[in-house]
């Protein structure tokens, strides 16, 4: 989509802790965290946060496809070998591709008859969809698995040979034959034969390893036996035709060992769970539980935490993980990774509102599911409950500065009036007017300097103590994260300069004015 610089899926879940507290668990791409996570600098460094989430460089598992691939084409051949087997079977083929976040996508290619004919199986990717942007946030993809679902024959089993003769990548928006995809060094497959049955005692499914082969000219060749449909003692066949669980053949690219699963926690999570940096915690993800080591802390995680009065007692903090590492850990144990329920988008400056409007206009998108951070900021800024106290604080600051300036001016004028006789004597004795002006300026500068040192310090302390108490959300709750009080150096310096300028100008005008010292001395002596 135009205006979107980067995007990342987010997997969100919850985690029950002690004292009826609930923590939020977020799995997001560590690379997106380093560049696109909206995290204030005082809450933590994004680069350090990404390093803690992904200590080692990520490695994609599978046969890598070029980044701008619109569709992959697999030239496959399935044939029955080893004699006459009658009418050929037609297993259903599924190609599993994996994106850079570790999320798997199943592409159902339909039936693949075991008649020995070569067929081109097309695997469309997101970049190849009509109207899709040529830059796919989930690219590059890899071919991770091939799955065959075979309906077993009832009388005589067959022996099949599956061959993938070529794998080609067609760039997005093109209709050509595509370029061959080279096999990386050390590329290999592993396979399993699954009958789909459980033993009578309720044990795990019966799995038989296969021995797929790879050569420089043939990416994959594997053979398997279909077997026959299971039978029982009471009847010839346990299942009616078409009702058999079937035989599952899975050929997957050998994966490297999954990376160590690490997590970053908020102080609230550490206090609620009793954990600390270096602890290993059990994290529920979908239907599984994974172990993650806490490698760092962050003050707050965007989009997490209680936002209404009374939520703080049940808030157990947040735990942040790398989505690719979570998916790799789930794939390693043979579990199905949950589908991410949301996407975070990073837009170009000034394009957030336009992007949100374009998403809301899509027929497949519910506008209520779109959260625009810029719109939320504007709504909070315009909310009377929060804007009123902030405007009052600004008015108090301006009035205080004006009163300070007037007070300095009155004090300086009174001081000069009281010392009028003394200054007149000095002028009568021949003291230069400019020297007297400098003397008066130094005396007043000492007083003003002390005030400028003490006043801003007390003002800063007062602002940091009061502002967080008066800034509230529309639900009369404290915002999350807590308010960050910043005193812009430039604006503070301009305000102080305005406060100082008034008394200095008045002092300079009174000190440099031309007066007759004789008149002043006569007036003072007459009193």
C-alpha positions as CSV (number, residue, x, y, z in Angstrom):
1,X,0.0,0.0,0.0
2,X,1.2,3.5,-0.9
3,X,2.7,5.4,2.0
4,X,3.6,2.3,4.1
5,X,7.3,2.0,4.7
6,X,7.2,-1.2,6.7
7,X,4.8,-3.7,8.2
8,X,4.9,-6.5,10.7
9,X,2.4,-9.1,12.0
10,X,1.8,-9.2,15.7
11,X,0.8,-12.3,17.7
12,X,-1.0,-11.3,20.9
13,X,-1.9,-13.5,23.8
14,X,-2.3,-13.4,27.6
15,X,-0.5,-15.1,30.5
16,X,-2.0,-15.7,33.9
17,X,0.1,-14.8,36.9
18,X,-0.2,-14.9,40.6
19,X,-2.6,-12.7,42.6
20,X,-5.2,-12.8,39.7
21,X,-2.9,-10.7,37.5
22,X,-2.8,-11.1,33.7
23,X,0.2,-10.2,31.6
24,X,0.1,-9.5,27.9
25,X,2.4,-11.4,25.6
26,X,3.4,-9.9,22.2
27,X,5.4,-11.6,19.5
28,X,6.6,-9.1,16.9
29,X,9.5,-9.1,14.4
30,X,12.7,-8.0,16.0
31,X,13.8,-6.3,12.8
32,X,10.6,-4.1,12.9
33,X,11.3,-3.4,16.6
34,X,14.7,-1.9,15.7
35,X,13.2,0.6,13.2
36,X,9.5,0.9,13.5
37,X,8.5,0.3,17.1
38,X,7.0,3.5,18.5
39,X,9.0,3.6,21.8
40,X,10.0,6.7,23.6
41,X,13.8,7.1,24.2
42,X,13.3,7.3,28.0
43,X,11.6,3.9,28.0
44,X,14.3,2.0,26.2
45,X,16.6,1.9,23.1
46,X,15.0,0.2,20.1
47,X,18.3,-1.2,18.8
48,X,19.2,-2.7,22.1
49,X,15.7,-4.1,22.5
50,X,16.0,-5.8,19.1
51,X,19.3,-7.3,20.0
52,X,17.9,-8.7,23.2
53,X,15.0,-10.3,21.3
54,X,17.2,-11.8,18.6
55,X,20.7,-12.3,19.9
56,X,21.8,-14.2,16.8
57,X,21.0,-13.3,13.1
58,X,17.8,-15.0,11.9
59,X,18.0,-17.9,9.5
60,X,15.1,-18.8,7.3
61,X,14.4,-22.5,6.9
62,X,13.5,-23.9,3.5
63,X,14.4,-23.3,-0.1
64,X,14.8,-19.5,-0.4
65,X,13.0,-17.7,-3.3
66,X,14.0,-14.3,-4.7
67,X,12.5,-11.4,-2.8
68,X,10.3,-10.1,-5.6
69,X,8.9,-13.5,-6.6
70,X,5.3,-13.3,-7.6
71,X,4.8,-17.1,-8.0
72,X,6.8,-20.2,-7.8
73,X,6.4,-23.0,-10.3
74,X,7.3,-26.6,-9.3
75,X,7.5,-29.1,-12.2
76,X,6.4,-32.3,-10.5
77,X,5.9,-35.9,-11.6
78,X,4.2,-38.7,-9.6
79,X,4.2,-42.2,-10.9
80,X,3.5,-45.8,-9.7
81,X,6.6,-48.0,-9.8
82,X,7.3,-51.7,-9.4
83,X,4.6,-53.4,-11.5
84,X,1.0,-53.0,-12.6
85,X,-1.1,-51.3,-10.0
86,X,-4.3,-50.8,-11.9
87,X,-6.0,-47.4,-12.0
88,X,-3.6,-44.7,-10.8
89,X,-4.4,-42.9,-7.6
90,X,-4.6,-39.1,-7.4
91,X,-3.2,-37.8,-4.1
92,X,-3.9,-34.2,-3.1
93,X,-0.8,-32.0,-3.1
94,X,-0.2,-29.0,-0.7
95,X,2.8,-26.8,-0.9
96,X,3.8,-25.0,2.3
97,X,5.7,-21.7,2.0
98,X,7.1,-19.7,4.9
99,X,7.5,-16.0,5.0
100,X,10.3,-14.0,6.7
101,X,8.4,-13.9,10.0
102,X,8.3,-17.7,10.2
103,X,4.5,-17.8,9.4
104,X,3.5,-20.7,7.2
105,X,1.1,-20.5,4.3
106,X,-0.6,-23.6,2.8
107,X,-1.2,-23.5,-0.9
108,X,-3.5,-26.3,-2.0
109,X,-2.5,-27.4,-5.5
110,X,-5.3,-29.9,-6.1
111,X,-4.9,-33.5,-7.2
112,X,-1.6,-34.9,-8.6
113,X,-2.5,-38.1,-10.5
114,X,0.1,-40.9,-10.3
115,X,0.3,-41.3,-14.1
116,X,3.9,-40.4,-14.6
117,X,3.2,-37.1,-16.4
118,X,5.1,-33.9,-15.6
119,X,2.9,-31.1,-14.3
120,X,3.7,-27.5,-13.4
121,X,2.3,-26.7,-10.0
122,X,2.0,-22.9,-9.5
123,X,2.4,-21.4,-6.0
124,X,1.1,-17.8,-5.9
125,X,2.6,-15.5,-3.4
126,X,1.3,-12.3,-1.9
127,X,3.3,-10.1,-4.3
128,X,1.7,-11.9,-7.2
129,X,-1.9,-11.1,-6.2
130,X,-3.8,-8.7,-8.4
131,X,-3.4,-5.1,-7.3
132,X,-0.7,-6.0,-4.7
133,X,2.3,-3.8,-4.2
134,X,5.5,-5.2,-5.7
135,X,7.1,-4.7,-2.3
136,X,5.8,-7.5,0.0
137,X,6.3,-7.0,3.7
138,X,6.4,-10.7,4.3
139,X,9.0,-11.4,1.6
140,X,11.3,-13.2,1.0
141,X,9.5,-16.6,1.1
142,X,10.9,-20.1,1.3
143,X,9.5,-23.4,0.1
144,X,9.2,-25.3,3.4
145,X,7.2,-28.5,2.8
146,X,5.4,-30.6,0.3
147,X,2.4,-32.6,1.6
148,X,0.5,-35.4,-0.1
149,X,-2.8,-36.8,1.2
150,X,-3.3,-40.3,-0.3
151,X,-6.5,-42.2,-0.2
152,X,-5.3,-45.7,0.4
153,X,-6.6,-48.5,-2.0
154,X,-8.6,-51.3,-0.5
155,X,-7.2,-54.3,-2.3
156,X,-3.6,-53.8,-3.4
157,X,-1.1,-51.2,-2.2
158,X,1.1,-49.2,-4.6
159,X,4.6,-47.8,-4.5
160,X,4.9,-44.2,-5.7
161,X,7.8,-42.0,-6.7
162,X,7.4,-38.2,-6.4
163,X,9.9,-36.1,-8.3
164,X,10.3,-32.4,-8.4
165,X,12.3,-31.8,-11.6
166,X,12.6,-28.0,-11.5
167,X,11.7,-25.1,-9.3
168,X,11.3,-21.7,-11.0
169,X,10.6,-18.3,-9.6
170,X,8.5,-15.8,-11.7
171,X,8.9,-12.2,-10.8
172,X,5.7,-10.3,-9.7
173,X,3.8,-8.8,-12.6
174,X,5.5,-11.0,-15.2
175,X,4.1,-13.9,-17.2
176,X,7.3,-15.6,-18.3
177,X,8.6,-19.0,-17.5
178,X,10.7,-17.6,-14.7
179,X,14.3,-18.4,-13.6
180,X,15.5,-21.6,-12.0
181,X,15.9,-21.4,-8.2
182,X,19.4,-22.6,-7.2
183,X,19.7,-25.0,-4.3
184,X,21.9,-23.7,-1.5
185,X,24.9,-25.6,-0.2
186,X,24.0,-28.3,2.2
187,X,20.4,-28.4,1.0
188,X,18.5,-31.6,2.0
189,X,15.0,-32.9,2.7
190,X,13.6,-35.2,5.3
191,X,10.3,-37.1,5.0
192,X,7.7,-38.9,7.1
193,X,4.9,-41.3,6.3
194,X,1.9,-41.0,8.5
195,X,-0.9,-43.6,8.4
196,X,-3.3,-41.2,10.2
197,X,-4.2,-43.9,12.7
198,X,-3.6,-44.2,16.3
199,X,-2.8,-47.5,18.0
200,X,-5.5,-49.2,19.9
201,X,-4.0,-48.2,23.2
202,X,-4.2,-44.5,22.2
203,X,-0.6,-43.8,21.5
204,X,0.9,-41.4,19.0
205,X,0.3,-41.7,15.2
206,X,2.4,-44.3,13.4
207,X,5.2,-42.4,11.6
208,X,7.7,-44.0,9.3
209,X,10.8,-42.0,8.1
210,X,11.4,-41.6,4.4
211,X,14.6,-41.1,2.5
212,X,14.2,-38.2,0.0
213,X,17.1,-37.6,-2.3
214,X,18.5,-34.4,-3.9
215,X,20.8,-34.0,-6.9
216,X,22.2,-31.0,-8.8
217,X,19.6,-31.6,-11.6
218,X,16.7,-32.9,-9.5
219,X,15.7,-31.0,-6.4
220,X,13.6,-33.9,-5.0
221,X,13.0,-37.5,-5.5
222,X,11.3,-39.7,-2.9
223,X,9.4,-43.0,-2.9
224,X,6.7,-44.3,-0.5
225,X,4.3,-47.1,-0.2
226,X,0.6,-46.4,0.0
227,X,-0.4,-49.5,1.9
228,X,-4.0,-50.5,2.0
229,X,-7.0,-49.2,3.9
230,X,-7.1,-50.7,7.4
231,X,-9.4,-53.7,8.1
232,X,-11.0,-55.1,11.3
233,X,-12.0,-58.6,12.4
234,X,-15.7,-57.8,12.2
235,X,-15.7,-56.4,8.6
236,X,-13.6,-56.5,5.6
237,X,-12.8,-52.8,5.8
238,X,-13.0,-50.4,8.7
239,X,-13.9,-47.4,6.6
240,X,-16.2,-46.9,3.8
241,X,-14.7,-45.7,0.5
242,X,-13.8,-42.0,0.8
243,X,-14.0,-42.1,4.6
244,X,-10.5,-43.4,5.3
245,X,-8.2,-41.0,7.2
246,X,-5.8,-41.5,4.3
247,X,-2.0,-41.6,4.2
248,X,-0.1,-38.5,4.8
249,X,3.3,-37.9,3.1
250,X,5.3,-35.0,4.3
251,X,8.6,-34.0,2.8
252,X,10.2,-31.0,4.5
253,X,13.4,-29.1,4.1
254,X,15.8,-29.9,6.9
255,X,15.7,-27.1,9.3
256,X,18.6,-25.8,11.4
257,X,18.2,-25.9,15.1
258,X,15.8,-23.3,16.4
259,X,17.3,-20.2,18.0
260,X,17.1,-19.7,21.7
261,X,13.8,-18.1,22.6
262,X,14.4,-14.9,24.4
263,X,12.1,-12.3,25.8
264,X,12.1,-8.7,27.1
265,X,9.9,-8.0,30.1
266,X,8.5,-4.9,31.7
267,X,9.3,-4.2,35.4
268,X,5.6,-4.8,36.2
269,X,5.9,-8.3,34.7
270,X,9.0,-9.0,36.7
271,X,7.3,-7.9,39.9
272,X,4.1,-9.8,39.2
273,X,5.8,-13.1,38.2
274,X,8.7,-13.0,40.6
275,X,11.2,-13.4,37.7
276,X,14.3,-11.4,37.0
277,X,16.7,-10.9,34.1
278,X,18.2,-14.3,33.2
279,X,15.2,-16.3,34.5
280,X,13.4,-18.8,32.2
281,X,9.6,-18.5,32.1
282,X,7.0,-20.7,30.5
283,X,5.0,-18.7,28.0
284,X,1.7,-19.9,26.6
285,X,1.4,-19.5,22.8
286,X,-1.7,-20.9,21.3
287,X,-2.2,-24.4,22.6
288,X,1.5,-24.9,23.4
289,X,3.8,-23.7,26.2
290,X,7.3,-22.4,25.3
291,X,10.3,-21.7,27.5
292,X,11.9,-18.3,27.1
293,X,14.8,-16.6,28.8
294,X,14.3,-13.0,29.9
295,X,17.3,-11.1,28.5
296,X,16.3,-7.5,29.2
297,X,13.7,-5.1,30.4
298,X,11.8,-2.2,28.9
299,X,9.7,0.3,30.9
300,X,6.6,-0.2,28.8
301,X,5.5,-1.9,25.5
302,X,3.3,-0.1,23.1
303,X,-0.4,-1.1,23.0
304,X,-0.2,-3.0,26.4
305,X,-1.3,-2.1,29.9
306,X,-4.5,-1.1,31.7
307,X,-6.1,2.1,30.5
308,X,-9.1,2.3,32.7
309,X,-9.5,3.0,36.4
310,X,-9.1,-0.2,38.4
311,X,-7.1,-2.0,35.8
312,X,-3.8,-1.4,37.5
313,X,-4.5,-4.0,40.2
314,X,-4.9,-6.7,37.6
315,X,-2.2,-5.5,35.2
316,X,0.7,-8.1,35.2
317,X,2.9,-6.2,32.8
318,X,4.0,-7.3,29.3
319,X,6.4,-9.7,27.7
320,X,7.8,-9.1,24.3
321,X,9.2,-11.9,22.0
322,X,10.5,-12.3,18.5
323,X,7.8,-13.7,16.2
324,X,10.2,-15.6,14.0
325,X,11.8,-17.3,17.0
326,X,8.4,-18.2,18.4
327,X,7.3,-19.8,15.1
328,X,10.6,-21.7,14.8
329,X,10.2,-23.1,18.3
330,X,6.6,-24.2,17.5
331,X,7.6,-25.8,14.2
332,X,10.4,-27.7,16.0
333,X,8.0,-29.4,18.3
334,X,5.5,-30.1,15.4
335,X,2.9,-27.6,16.7
336,X,0.8,-25.4,14.5
337,X,1.7,-21.7,14.9
338,X,-1.3,-19.4,15.6
339,X,-2.1,-16.9,12.9
340,X,-1.1,-13.3,13.9
341,X,-4.2,-11.3,14.6
342,X,-3.0,-7.8,13.8
343,X,-0.5,-5.9,11.7
344,X,1.6,-2.9,12.7
345,X,2.3,-0.4,9.9
346,X,5.0,2.2,9.7
347,X,4.0,5.0,7.4
348,X,5.9,7.9,5.8
349,X,5.6,11.2,7.7
350,X,2.2,12.8,7.1
351,X,0.7,9.7,5.5
352,X,-0.8,8.0,8.6
353,X,-4.3,9.5,8.1
354,X,-4.4,8.8,4.4
355,X,-3.2,5.2,4.9
356,X,-5.9,4.6,7.6
357,X,-8.6,6.0,5.3
358,X,-7.4,3.8,2.5
359,X,-7.5,0.7,4.7
360,X,-11.0,1.6,6.1
361,X,-12.3,1.9,2.5
362,X,-11.3,-1.7,1.7
363,X,-14.3,-4.0,1.5
364,X,-12.5,-6.7,3.4
365,X,-11.5,-4.5,6.3
366,X,-13.6,-3.4,9.3
367,X,-12.9,0.3,10.1
368,X,-13.4,-0.5,13.8
369,X,-10.3,-2.7,13.6
370,X,-8.0,0.1,12.4
371,X,-6.1,2.0,15.1
372,X,-4.4,5.2,14.0
373,X,-1.8,6.4,16.5
374,X,-1.8,10.0,15.1
375,X,-5.6,10.2,15.4
376,X,-5.4,8.9,19.0
377,X,-2.8,11.6,19.8
378,X,-5.0,14.3,18.3
379,X,-8.1,13.1,20.2
380,X,-6.2,13.0,23.5
381,X,-4.7,16.4,22.9
382,X,-8.2,17.9,22.2
383,X,-9.9,16.1,25.0
384,X,-11.3,18.7,27.5
385,X,-10.4,16.7,30.5
386,X,-6.7,16.7,29.5
387,X,-6.5,19.9,27.5
388,X,-8.0,22.1,30.3
389,X,-5.4,21.5,32.9
390,X,-2.6,21.7,30.4
391,X,-3.9,25.1,29.2
392,X,-4.2,26.3,32.7
393,X,-0.6,25.3,33.5
394,X,0.6,27.2,30.4
395,X,-1.3,30.3,31.5
396,X,0.1,30.0,35.0
397,X,3.6,29.8,33.6
398,X,3.1,32.9,31.5
399,X,1.5,34.9,34.3
400,X,4.3,33.9,36.7
401,X,6.9,35.0,34.2
402,X,5.1,38.4,33.8
403,X,4.8,38.9,37.6
404,X,8.5,38.0,38.0
405,X,9.5,40.5,35.4
406,X,7.4,43.2,37.0
407,X,8.7,42.4,40.4
408,X,12.3,42.6,39.3
409,X,11.6,45.9,37.6
410,X,9.9,47.4,40.7
411,X,12.6,46.1,43.0
412,X,15.4,47.6,40.8
413,X,13.6,51.0,40.5
414,X,13.1,51.2,44.2
415,X,16.7,50.2,44.9
416,X,18.0,53.0,42.5
417,X,15.7,55.5,44.1
418,X,17.0,54.7,47.6
419,X,20.6,55.0,46.5
420,X,20.0,58.2,44.5
421,X,21.9,60.4,47.0
422,X,24.8,58.0,47.1
423,X,25.0,58.0,43.3
424,X,24.7,61.7,43.1
425,X,27.7,62.2,45.5
426,X,29.7,59.8,43.3
427,X,28.8,61.7,40.2
428,X,29.6,65.1,41.9
429,X,33.0,63.7,42.8
430,X,33.6,63.0,39.1
431,X,32.7,59.3,38.8
432,X,32.0,58.4,35.2
433,X,28.4,57.8,34.4
434,X,29.1,54.5,32.5
435,X,31.2,53.2,35.5
436,X,28.2,53.8,37.8
437,X,25.9,52.1,35.3
438,X,28.2,49.1,35.2
439,X,28.2,49.0,39.0
440,X,24.5,49.1,39.2
441,X,24.2,46.4,36.4
442,X,26.6,44.1,38.3
443,X,24.6,44.5,41.6
444,X,21.3,43.8,39.9
445,X,22.8,40.9,37.9
446,X,23.8,39.2,41.1
447,X,20.3,39.3,42.4
448,X,18.8,38.3,39.0
449,X,21.3,35.5,38.6
450,X,20.4,34.0,42.0
451,X,16.8,34.2,41.0
452,X,17.4,32.6,37.7
453,X,19.2,29.7,39.3
454,X,16.7,29.0,42.0
455,X,13.5,29.9,40.1
456,X,13.9,27.5,37.1
457,X,15.1,24.7,39.4
458,X,12.0,25.1,41.6
459,X,9.8,25.4,38.5
460,X,11.2,22.2,37.0
461,X,10.6,20.3,40.2
462,X,7.1,21.6,40.5
463,X,6.3,20.8,36.9
464,X,7.5,17.2,37.2
465,X,5.5,16.8,40.4
466,X,2.2,18.4,39.3
467,X,1.9,17.8,35.5
468,X,1.7,14.0,35.8
469,X,-1.1,14.4,38.3
470,X,-3.3,16.7,36.2
471,X,-2.8,15.0,32.7
472,X,-5.6,12.4,32.4
473,X,-7.2,10.4,29.6
474,X,-10.8,10.7,28.5
475,X,-11.7,8.0,31.1
476,X,-10.1,10.0,33.9
477,X,-7.2,7.6,34.1
478,X,-3.5,8.1,34.0
479,X,-2.1,7.7,30.5
480,X,0.2,4.7,29.7
481,X,3.1,5.1,29.6
482,X,3.4,7.8,32.3
483,X,3.6,11.4,31.2
484,X,7.1,12.5,30.2
485,X,7.7,16.1,31.3
486,X,10.1,17.8,29.0
487,X,11.4,21.4,29.3
488,X,12.5,22.6,25.9
489,X,15.7,24.4,26.4
490,X,15.0,27.0,23.7
491,X,11.6,28.0,24.9
492,X,12.8,28.1,28.5
493,X,15.7,30.3,27.6
494,X,13.4,32.6,25.6
495,X,11.1,32.9,28.6
496,X,13.9,33.6,31.0
497,X,15.4,36.2,28.7
498,X,12.0,38.0,28.6
499,X,11.9,38.0,32.4
500,X,15.4,39.4,32.7
501,X,15.1,41.9,29.9
502,X,12.5,44.1,31.6
503,X,14.4,44.9,34.8
504,X,17.7,45.3,33.0
505,X,16.2,47.8,30.6
506,X,14.7,49.7,33.4
507,X,18.0,49.7,35.4
508,X,19.9,50.8,32.4
509,X,17.5,53.7,31.7
510,X,17.6,54.9,35.3
511,X,21.4,54.6,35.6
512,X,22.1,56.4,32.3
513,X,19.6,59.2,32.6
514,X,21.1,62.6,32.8
515,X,20.2,64.3,36.1
516,X,21.7,67.2,38.1
517,X,23.5,65.8,41.2
518,X,23.2,69.3,42.9
519,X,19.4,69.1,42.8
520,X,19.4,65.6,44.1
521,X,21.8,66.5,47.0
522,X,19.9,69.7,47.9
523,X,16.6,67.7,47.9
524,X,18.1,65.0,50.1
525,X,19.7,67.6,52.4
526,X,16.5,69.5,52.8
527,X,14.8,66.4,54.1
